[in-house]
Amino acid sequence: MAVTEDMTAMALRLHRQGQKVALATVMATWGSAPRPIGAQMLICEDGRFFGSVSGGCVEGAVVLEAAEALATGQCLRLRYGVADADAFAVGLACGGEIELVVEPVGQGQGMDPAVLERLVEAQSARKPIAVRLDLSSWQRELISGQAEFSSVQPTGGLAGDVFTYVQTVPLRLVIIGAVHIAQYLAPMAQMAGYLVTIIDPRDSFASPARFDGHQVIVDWPEEALARLSLDRRTALVTLTHDPKMDTPALQHAVASEVFYIGALGSSRTHAKRRQSMLDLGVSAAAFDRIQGPVGLNIGSRTPAEIALSILAAMTAKLRGQAHV
């Protein structure tokens, strides 16, 4: 499995290969439950599982329950908490509680593969979509239109016997400059759940062999970015030190809804960059969206450490930390 492969995409792929699989999804949490609503875990008939619903506390119990669901084709509604008889084996030692639904794929009451197909298509198109599941009848309704989706809670949730699961648009990182730092940042970001795109017009730099498993676009940033949708689930980082590549990319970024923009370079370089972009008509407010020097100040020196500081800054911005 690719690190960034979504649980629904993986479930559909394995089902098409003839394997029996089930999806477990967190419907509600109380207290200090470690995984949020919508967190998913994929369980195979042979006991293998991917993803998590609790961070390790109840996964073993969920695998056993899922085996029953796969054998019978029946969906299951489960709840775990510290009050369980064995809090370590099937409870949440952290003190929280979670409620889950387990759905076998393509069996009985379970998830129709056609629903998974729609979810995967929406993910590829970077469009939000939700599934409304009636826990008494096990009927499912897809919610995808803008007018319909506006009435759905952003994170979904459980209301009585109705659970709404919201599949958000995947996180994406666009890296300008297929340089040494990018070779560390790309896999780090992938492990954190980002789809990574590297843009560089230099063939020798933007080589698929240097960035295996990532999308590589050999083109000038202004041309490549014109073909991409820079939405609010996207971060963009420039790493080239070359104004011919960095400046056009940053102009695109500040005019978009991207949640994070970072530019490699010293404070002096960033001051020069600011003046040149203001001269090009970029407003001061728009330029101030760019973090430069890029990354959190953790004393980074090596390419790997700089990549780590950039990912940390992206995470802080994504999670609403005010200092970034």
Contacts in CASP RR format, 6 or more apart in sequence:
PFRMAT RR
TARGET T0000
AUTHOR 0000-0000-0000
METHOD contacts of the structure
MODEL  1
MAVTEDMTAMALRLHRQGQKVALATVMATWGSAPRPIGAQMLICEDGRFF
GSVSGGCVEGAVVLEAAEALATGQCLRLRYGVADADAFAVGLACGGEIEL
VVEPVGQGQGMDPAVLERLVEAQSARKPIAVRLDLSSWQRELISGQAEFS
SVQPTGGLAGDVFTYVQTVPLRLVIIGAVHIAQYLAPMAQMAGYLVTIID
PRDSFASPARFDGHQVIVDWPEEALARLSLDRRTALVTLTHDPKMDTPAL
QHAVASEVFYIGALGSSRTHAKRRQSMLDLGVSAAAFDRIQGPVGLNIGS
RTPAEIALSILAAMTAKLRGQAHV
1 10 0 8 1.000
1 50 0 8 1.000
2 190 0 8 1.000
2 213 0 8 1.000
3 190 0 8 1.000
3 191 0 8 1.000
3 193 0 8 1.000
4 170 0 8 1.000
4 190 0 8 1.000
4 193 0 8 1.000
4 194 0 8 1.000
4 195 0 8 1.000
5 13 0 8 1.000
6 120 0 8 1.000
6 123 0 8 1.000
6 167 0 8 1.000
6 170 0 8 1.000
7 23 0 8 1.000
7 40 0 8 1.000
7 41 0 8 1.000
7 42 0 8 1.000
7 50 0 8 1.000
7 51 0 8 1.000
8 23 0 8 1.000
8 40 0 8 1.000
8 116 0 8 1.000
8 119 0 8 1.000
8 120 0 8 1.000
8 123 0 8 1.000
8 167 0 8 1.000
9 120 0 8 1.000
9 123 0 8 1.000
10 42 0 8 1.000
10 50 0 8 1.000
11 21 0 8 1.000
11 23 0 8 1.000
11 42 0 8 1.000
11 105 0 8 1.000
11 111 0 8 1.000
11 116 0 8 1.000
12 105 0 8 1.000
12 113 0 8 1.000
12 116 0 8 1.000
12 117 0 8 1.000
12 120 0 8 1.000
14 21 0 8 1.000
14 42 0 8 1.000
14 44 0 8 1.000
15 21 0 8 1.000
15 105 0 8 1.000
15 106 0 8 1.000
15 113 0 8 1.000
15 116 0 8 1.000
16 113 0 8 1.000
19 44 0 8 1.000
19 45 0 8 1.000
20 44 0 8 1.000
20 45 0 8 1.000
20 70 0 8 1.000
20 104 0 8 1.000
20 105 0 8 1.000
20 107 0 8 1.000
21 42 0 8 1.000
21 43 0 8 1.000
21 44 0 8 1.000
21 45 0 8 1.000
21 70 0 8 1.000
21 104 0 8 1.000
21 105 0 8 1.000
22 42 0 8 1.000
22 43 0 8 1.000
22 66 0 8 1.000
22 69 0 8 1.000
22 70 0 8 1.000
22 102 0 8 1.000
22 103 0 8 1.000
22 104 0 8 1.000
22 105 0 8 1.000
23 40 0 8 1.000
23 41 0 8 1.000
23 42 0 8 1.000
23 43 0 8 1.000
23 102 0 8 1.000
23 103 0 8 1.000
23 105 0 8 1.000
23 111 0 8 1.000
24 40 0 8 1.000
24 41 0 8 1.000
24 42 0 8 1.000
24 43 0 8 1.000
24 53 0 8 1.000
24 62 0 8 1.000
24 66 0 8 1.000
24 78 0 8 1.000
24 100 0 8 1.000
24 101 0 8 1.000
24 102 0 8 1.000
24 103 0 8 1.000
25 38 0 8 1.000
25 39 0 8 1.000
25 40 0 8 1.000
25 41 0 8 1.000
25 53 0 8 1.000
25 100 0 8 1.000
25 101 0 8 1.000
25 103 0 8 1.000
25 163 0 8 1.000
25 165 0 8 1.000
26 33 0 8 1.000
26 35 0 8 1.000
26 36 0 8 1.000
26 37 0 8 1.000
26 38 0 8 1.000
26 39 0 8 1.000
26 40 0 8 1.000
26 53 0 8 1.000
26 98 0 8 1.000
26 99 0 8 1.000
26 100 0 8 1.000
27 37 0 8 1.000
27 38 0 8 1.000
27 99 0 8 1.000
27 100 0 8 1.000
27 101 0 8 1.000
27 157 0 8 1.000
27 158 0 8 1.000
27 163 0 8 1.000
28 37 0 8 1.000
28 98 0 8 1.000
28 99 0 8 1.000
28 157 0 8 1.000
28 158 0 8 1.000
29 35 0 8 1.000
29 36 0 8 1.000
29 37 0 8 1.000
29 96 0 8 1.000
29 97 0 8 1.000
29 98 0 8 1.000
29 99 0 8 1.000
30 96 0 8 1.000
30 97 0 8 1.000
30 98 0 8 1.000
31 95 0 8 1.000
31 96 0 8 1.000
31 97 0 8 1.000
32 92 0 8 1.000
32 94 0 8 1.000
32 95 0 8 1.000
32 96 0 8 1.000
33 54 0 8 1.000
33 92 0 8 1.000
33 94 0 8 1.000
33 95 0 8 1.000
33 96 0 8 1.000
33 97 0 8 1.000
33 98 0 8 1.000
34 54 0 8 1.000
34 55 0 8 1.000
34 57 0 8 1.000
34 92 0 8 1.000
34 94 0 8 1.000
35 52 0 8 1.000
35 53 0 8 1.000
35 54 0 8 1.000
35 55 0 8 1.000
35 98 0 8 1.000
36 155 0 8 1.000
37 155 0 8 1.000
37 156 0 8 1.000
37 157 0 8 1.000
37 158 0 8 1.000
38 155 0 8 1.000
38 156 0 8 1.000
38 157 0 8 1.000
38 165 0 8 1.000
38 166 0 8 1.000
39 52 0 8 1.000
39 53 0 8 1.000
40 51 0 8 1.000
40 53 0 8 1.000
41 49 0 8 1.000
41 50 0 8 1.000
41 51 0 8 1.000
41 52 0 8 1.000
41 53 0 8 1.000
41 59 0 8 1.000
41 62 0 8 1.000
42 49 0 8 1.000
42 50 0 8 1.000
42 51 0 8 1.000
43 49 0 8 1.000
43 62 0 8 1.000
43 63 0 8 1.000
43 66 0 8 1.000
43 67 0 8 1.000
43 70 0 8 1.000
43 102 0 8 1.000
45 67 0 8 1.000
45 70 0 8 1.000
47 63 0 8 1.000
47 67 0 8 1.000
49 59 0 8 1.000
49 62 0 8 1.000
49 63 0 8 1.000
49 66 0 8 1.000
52 59 0 8 1.000
53 59 0 8 1.000
53 62 0 8 1.000
53 98 0 8 1.000
53 100 0 8 1.000
54 80 0 8 1.000
54 92 0 8 1.000
54 98 0 8 1.000
57 80 0 8 1.000
57 88 0 8 1.000
57 91 0 8 1.000
57 92 0 8 1.000
57 93 0 8 1.000
57 94 0 8 1.000
58 80 0 8 1.000
58 90 0 8 1.000
58 91 0 8 1.000
58 92 0 8 1.000
58 98 0 8 1.000
60 89 0 8 1.000
60 90 0 8 1.000
61 80 0 8 1.000
61 89 0 8 1.000
61 90 0 8 1.000
61 91 0 8 1.000
62 78 0 8 1.000
62 100 0 8 1.000
62 102 0 8 1.000
65 76 0 8 1.000
65 78 0 8 1.000
65 102 0 8 1.000
66 76 0 8 1.000
66 102 0 8 1.000
66 104 0 8 1.000
68 74 0 8 1.000
68 76 0 8 1.000
69 75 0 8 1.000
69 76 0 8 1.000
69 102 0 8 1.000
69 103 0 8 1.000
69 104 0 8 1.000
70 104 0 8 1.000
70 107 0 8 1.000
73 104 0 8 1.000
73 107 0 8 1.000
73 108 0 8 1.000
73 109 0 8 1.000
73 110 0 8 1.000
74 104 0 8 1.000
74 108 0 8 1.000
74 109 0 8 1.000
75 101 0 8 1.000
75 102 0 8 1.000
75 103 0 8 1.000
75 104 0 8 1.000
75 109 0 8 1.000
75 110 0 8 1.000
75 135 0 8 1.000
75 138 0 8 1.000
76 101 0 8 1.000
76 102 0 8 1.000
77 99 0 8 1.000
77 100 0 8 1.000
77 101 0 8 1.000
77 135 0 8 1.000
78 99 0 8 1.000
78 100 0 8 1.000
78 101 0 8 1.000
78 102 0 8 1.000
79 97 0 8 1.000
79 98 0 8 1.000
79 99 0 8 1.000
79 100 0 8 1.000
80 90 0 8 1.000
80 91 0 8 1.000
80 92 0 8 1.000
80 97 0 8 1.000
80 98 0 8 1.000
80 100 0 8 1.000
81 87 0 8 1.000
81 91 0 8 1.000
81 92 0 8 1.000
81 95 0 8 1.000
81 96 0 8 1.000
81 97 0 8 1.000
81 98 0 8 1.000
82 91 0 8 1.000
82 92 0 8 1.000
82 93 0 8 1.000
82 95 0 8 1.000
82 96 0 8 1.000
82 97 0 8 1.000
84 90 0 8 1.000
84 91 0 8 1.000
87 93 0 8 1.000
92 98 0 8 1.000
99 158 0 8 1.000
101 133 0 8 1.000
101 135 0 8 1.000
101 163 0 8 1.000
103 109 0 8 1.000
103 110 0 8 1.000
103 111 0 8 1.000
104 110 0 8 1.000
104 111 0 8 1.000
105 111 0 8 1.000
105 113 0 8 1.000
105 116 0 8 1.000
106 112 0 8 1.000
106 113 0 8 1.000
109 138 0 8 1.000
110 138 0 8 1.000
111 140 0 8 1.000
112 140 0 8 1.000
115 131 0 8 1.000
115 140 0 8 1.000
115 142 0 8 1.000
118 129 0 8 1.000
118 142 0 8 1.000
118 144 0 8 1.000
119 129 0 8 1.000
119 131 0 8 1.000
119 167 0 8 1.000
122 128 0 8 1.000
122 129 0 8 1.000
122 144 0 8 1.000
122 167 0 8 1.000
123 167 0 8 1.000
123 169 0 8 1.000
123 170 0 8 1.000
126 169 0 8 1.000
126 170 0 8 1.000
126 172 0 8 1.000
126 229 0 8 1.000
126 231 0 8 1.000
126 233 0 8 1.000
127 144 0 8 1.000
127 169 0 8 1.000
128 144 0 8 1.000
128 149 0 8 1.000
128 166 0 8 1.000
128 167 0 8 1.000
128 168 0 8 1.000
128 169 0 8 1.000
129 142 0 8 1.000
129 143 0 8 1.000
129 144 0 8 1.000
129 149 0 8 1.000
129 166 0 8 1.000
129 167 0 8 1.000
130 142 0 8 1.000
130 143 0 8 1.000
130 144 0 8 1.000
130 149 0 8 1.000
130 152 0 8 1.000
130 156 0 8 1.000
130 164 0 8 1.000
130 165 0 8 1.000
130 166 0 8 1.000
130 167 0 8 1.000
131 140 0 8 1.000
131 141 0 8 1.000
131 142 0 8 1.000
131 143 0 8 1.000
131 164 0 8 1.000
131 165 0 8 1.000
131 167 0 8 1.000
132 140 0 8 1.000
132 141 0 8 1.000
132 142 0 8 1.000
132 143 0 8 1.000
132 162 0 8 1.000
132 163 0 8 1.000
132 164 0 8 1.000
133 139 0 8 1.000
133 140 0 8 1.000
133 162 0 8 1.000
133 163 0 8 1.000
133 164 0 8 1.000
133 165 0 8 1.000
134 140 0 8 1.000
134 161 0 8 1.000
134 162 0 8 1.000
135 160 0 8 1.000
135 161 0 8 1.000
135 162 0 8 1.000
135 163 0 8 1.000
136 161 0 8 1.000
143 149 0 8 1.000
143 152 0 8 1.000
143 164 0 8 1.000
152 164 0 8 1.000
152 166 0 8 1.000
153 164 0 8 1.000
153 166 0 8 1.000
154 166 0 8 1.000
155 166 0 8 1.000
156 164 0 8 1.000
156 165 0 8 1.000
156 166 0 8 1.000
157 163 0 8 1.000
157 164 0 8 1.000
157 165 0 8 1.000
168 233 0 8 1.000
169 231 0 8 1.000
169 233 0 8 1.000
170 193 0 8 1.000
170 194 0 8 1.000
170 195 0 8 1.000
170 233 0 8 1.000
171 192 0 8 1.000
171 193 0 8 1.000
171 194 0 8 1.000
171 195 0 8 1.000
171 233 0 8 1.000
171 234 0 8 1.000
171 235 0 8 1.000
171 318 0 8 1.000
172 194 0 8 1.000
172 195 0 8 1.000
172 196 0 8 1.000
172 197 0 8 1.000
172 233 0 8 1.000
172 234 0 8 1.000
172 235 0 8 1.000
173 185 0 8 1.000
173 186 0 8 1.000
173 189 0 8 1.000
173 194 0 8 1.000
173 195 0 8 1.000
173 196 0 8 1.000
173 197 0 8 1.000
173 234 0 8 1.000
173 235 0 8 1.000
173 236 0 8 1.000
173 237 0 8 1.000
173 314 0 8 1.000
174 197 0 8 1.000
174 199 0 8 1.000
174 225 0 8 1.000
174 228 0 8 1.000
174 230 0 8 1.000
174 234 0 8 1.000
174 235 0 8 1.000
174 236 0 8 1.000
174 237 0 8 1.000
175 182 0 8 1.000
175 185 0 8 1.000
175 186 0 8 1.000
175 196 0 8 1.000
175 197 0 8 1.000
175 198 0 8 1.000
175 199 0 8 1.000
175 236 0 8 1.000
175 237 0 8 1.000
175 239 0 8 1.000
176 199 0 8 1.000
176 200 0 8 1.000
176 221 0 8 1.000
176 236 0 8 1.000
176 237 0 8 1.000
176 238 0 8 1.000
176 239 0 8 1.000
176 240 0 8 1.000
176 245 0 8 1.000
176 246 0 8 1.000
176 249 0 8 1.000
177 198 0 8 1.000
177 199 0 8 1.000
177 200 0 8 1.000
177 205 0 8 1.000
177 206 0 8 1.000
177 238 0 8 1.000
177 239 0 8 1.000
177 240 0 8 1.000
177 245 0 8 1.000
178 198 0 8 1.000
178 199 0 8 1.000
178 200 0 8 1.000
178 202 0 8 1.000
178 205 0 8 1.000
178 206 0 8 1.000
178 207 0 8 1.000
178 210 0 8 1.000
178 211 0 8 1.000
178 216 0 8 1.000
179 205 0 8 1.000
179 239 0 8 1.000
179 240 0 8 1.000
180 303 0 8 1.000
181 239 0 8 1.000
181 264 0 8 1.000
181 303 0 8 1.000
181 306 0 8 1.000
181 307 0 8 1.000
181 310 0 8 1.000
182 198 0 8 1.000
182 211 0 8 1.000
182 239 0 8 1.000
182 307 0 8 1.000
183 210 0 8 1.000
183 211 0 8 1.000
183 303 0 8 1.000
184 303 0 8 1.000
184 304 0 8 1.000
184 306 0 8 1.000
184 307 0 8 1.000
184 308 0 8 1.000
185 237 0 8 1.000
185 239 0 8 1.000
185 307 0 8 1.000
185 310 0 8 1.000
185 311 0 8 1.000
186 196 0 8 1.000
186 198 0 8 1.000
186 211 0 8 1.000
186 214 0 8 1.000
188 307 0 8 1.000
188 308 0 8 1.000
188 311 0 8 1.000
189 196 0 8 1.000
189 311 0 8 1.000
189 314 0 8 1.000
190 196 0 8 1.000
190 213 0 8 1.000
190 214 0 8 1.000
192 311 0 8 1.000
192 315 0 8 1.000
194 235 0 8 1.000
195 215 0 8 1.000
196 211 0 8 1.000
196 214 0 8 1.000
196 215 0 8 1.000
197 214 0 8 1.000
197 215 0 8 1.000
197 216 0 8 1.000
197 217 0 8 1.000
197 228 0 8 1.000
198 206 0 8 1.000
198 211 0 8 1.000
198 214 0 8 1.000
198 215 0 8 1.000
198 216 0 8 1.000
198 217 0 8 1.000
199 206 0 8 1.000
199 217 0 8 1.000
199 219 0 8 1.000
199 221 0 8 1.000
199 224 0 8 1.000
199 225 0 8 1.000
199 249 0 8 1.000
200 206 0 8 1.000
200 216 0 8 1.000
200 217 0 8 1.000
200 218 0 8 1.000
200 240 0 8 1.000
200 245 0 8 1.000
201 218 0 8 1.000
201 219 0 8 1.000
201 220 0 8 1.000
201 245 0 8 1.000
202 218 0 8 1.000
203 218 0 8 1.000
206 216 0 8 1.000
206 217 0 8 1.000
206 218 0 8 1.000
207 216 0 8 1.000
208 216 0 8 1.000
217 224 0 8 1.000
220 245 0 8 1.000
220 248 0 8 1.000
221 245 0 8 1.000
221 246 0 8 1.000
221 248 0 8 1.000
221 249 0 8 1.000
221 252 0 8 1.000
222 248 0 8 1.000
222 249 0 8 1.000
222 251 0 8 1.000
222 252 0 8 1.000
225 248 0 8 1.000
225 249 0 8 1.000
225 252 0 8 1.000
225 253 0 8 1.000
226 252 0 8 1.000
230 236 0 8 1.000
230 252 0 8 1.000
230 253 0 8 1.000
230 256 0 8 1.000
230 257 0 8 1.000
230 258 0 8 1.000
231 256 0 8 1.000
231 257 0 8 1.000
231 258 0 8 1.000
232 257 0 8 1.000
232 258 0 8 1.000
232 259 0 8 1.000
233 259 0 8 1.000
234 256 0 8 1.000
234 257 0 8 1.000
234 258 0 8 1.000
234 259 0 8 1.000
235 258 0 8 1.000
235 259 0 8 1.000
235 260 0 8 1.000
235 261 0 8 1.000
235 314 0 8 1.000
235 317 0 8 1.000
235 318 0 8 1.000
236 249 0 8 1.000
236 252 0 8 1.000
236 253 0 8 1.000
236 258 0 8 1.000
236 260 0 8 1.000
236 261 0 8 1.000
236 262 0 8 1.000
237 260 0 8 1.000
237 261 0 8 1.000
237 262 0 8 1.000
237 263 0 8 1.000
237 264 0 8 1.000
237 294 0 8 1.000
237 310 0 8 1.000
237 314 0 8 1.000
238 245 0 8 1.000
238 246 0 8 1.000
238 249 0 8 1.000
238 250 0 8 1.000
238 262 0 8 1.000
238 263 0 8 1.000
238 264 0 8 1.000
239 264 0 8 1.000
240 246 0 8 1.000
240 264 0 8 1.000
241 264 0 8 1.000
241 265 0 8 1.000
241 269 0 8 1.000
243 273 0 8 1.000
243 276 0 8 1.000
246 263 0 8 1.000
246 273 0 8 1.000
247 273 0 8 1.000
247 276 0 8 1.000
247 277 0 8 1.000
247 280 0 8 1.000
250 261 0 8 1.000
250 263 0 8 1.000
250 273 0 8 1.000
250 277 0 8 1.000
250 290 0 8 1.000
251 277 0 8 1.000
251 280 0 8 1.000
251 282 0 8 1.000
253 261 0 8 1.000
253 289 0 8 1.000
253 290 0 8 1.000
254 261 0 8 1.000
254 282 0 8 1.000
254 286 0 8 1.000
254 287 0 8 1.000
254 289 0 8 1.000
254 290 0 8 1.000
255 286 0 8 1.000
259 317 0 8 1.000
259 318 0 8 1.000
260 291 0 8 1.000
260 313 0 8 1.000
260 314 0 8 1.000
260 317 0 8 1.000
260 318 0 8 1.000
260 324 0 8 1.000
261 289 0 8 1.000
261 290 0 8 1.000
261 291 0 8 1.000
262 290 0 8 1.000
262 291 0 8 1.000
262 292 0 8 1.000
262 294 0 8 1.000
262 295 0 8 1.000
262 310 0 8 1.000
262 313 0 8 1.000
263 270 0 8 1.000
263 273 0 8 1.000
263 290 0 8 1.000
263 291 0 8 1.000
263 292 0 8 1.000
263 293 0 8 1.000
263 294 0 8 1.000
264 292 0 8 1.000
264 293 0 8 1.000
264 294 0 8 1.000
264 306 0 8 1.000
265 292 0 8 1.000
265 293 0 8 1.000
265 294 0 8 1.000
266 293 0 8 1.000
267 292 0 8 1.000
267 293 0 8 1.000
270 290 0 8 1.000
270 292 0 8 1.000
270 293 0 8 1.000
273 290 0 8 1.000
274 287 0 8 1.000
277 287 0 8 1.000
278 284 0 8 1.000
278 287 0 8 1.000
291 313 0 8 1.000
291 324 0 8 1.000
294 309 0 8 1.000
294 310 0 8 1.000
294 313 0 8 1.000
295 306 0 8 1.000
295 309 0 8 1.000
295 310 0 8 1.000
295 312 0 8 1.000
295 313 0 8 1.000
296 309 0 8 1.000
296 312 0 8 1.000
296 313 0 8 1.000
296 316 0 8 1.000
296 324 0 8 1.000
297 309 0 8 1.000
298 305 0 8 1.000
298 308 0 8 1.000
298 309 0 8 1.000
298 312 0 8 1.000
299 305 0 8 1.000
299 309 0 8 1.000
300 306 0 8 1.000
300 308 0 8 1.000
300 309 0 8 1.000
313 324 0 8 1.000
316 323 0 8 1.000
316 324 0 8 1.000
317 324 0 8 1.000
END
